[in-house]
Amino acid sequence: MNRAELADFLRRSRARLEPSDVGLTAGARRRTPGLRREEVASLAGMSVDYYTRLEQSRGPRPSRQMLAALARALRLTQDERDHLFHLTGEEPPRRETASTHVRPGLLLVLDRLHDTPAQVVTDFGEVLAQNALAKALVGDVMSRPPRDRNLGRLFFLDPAARELFPEEDRPFHARGHVAALRAVTAARPDDPEPAALVAELRERSEEFAALWDEHEVSQRYRATKRFRHPVVGLLDLDCEVLLSHEHHQLLVIHSARPGTEAHERLQLLRVVGLQDLSPSGVGGEA
């Protein structure tokens, strides 16, 4: 691990970003250009002290999950992400499988979606980034341990995740998760992560195992979904999915038509969402 070069790379990467580049307001007048350390730490989900020590060449070796989080927070390109891994003595993630690195351009789009819930997920359900309104709607999935950020795993194994949806809608969501996962495993049979997820869910969920044996294969890119929120109530939202084929990633956007009750409730959610009144990181659906 080259602590000195890592520290310099982090400082330079932070200095080139403005708050507006990551969906933040500038706030009070800044004495130096770039993001503040506490802003990078918050975006990466780490403590300010930990990040400060990395910039001061005295921090411990970051985990691979932490490196991926730093790459997203600093809006690094894939080549820059790989350089970050090399500086810590880590082998960069393989590029032929589904990437956990979200391109800066895609994160920029996510940051600009202030009035609609949106998140970036892999094609087999790993949540990679959420905007504030998505966290208010489905919970702060990114605050959970990396293993607990898969929407399919949450839906079938975490009862709280299912509570996000009316009971009569849950069979639709269950079939959607299974059919999409089968499509991914068929397209990338040598990718170990989707295959491992299938093996785990077949063993731990009778519902998943039964649906898997039906061999339904599909990717649902547009639908209307209903969400149960404990404060604003039931929301009927349109779901649009934008694809990034090269990286096997999806930008999932939920919206409501102006003038509808759902639109009014979504606007209310923008207000109450900042008060941490949404379900705590239960996730469960793209």
ABEGO torsion letter per residue (X at the ends): XBAAAAAAAAAAAAAABBAAAAGBBAEBBBABBEBBAAAAAAAAGBBAAAAAAAAAGABBBBBAAAAAAAAAAAGBBAAAAAAAAAAAGBBBBBAABBBABBBAAAAAAAAABAABBBBBBBAAGBBABBBAAAAAAAEBAAABBAAAABAAAAAAABAAAAAABBAAAAAAAAAAAAAAAAAAAAABAABAAAAAAAAAAAAABAAAAAAAAAGBBBBBABBBBBBBBAAAEBBBBBBBBBBBAAAGBBBBBBBBBBGBAAAAAAAAAAAAAAAGABBBGAEGBX
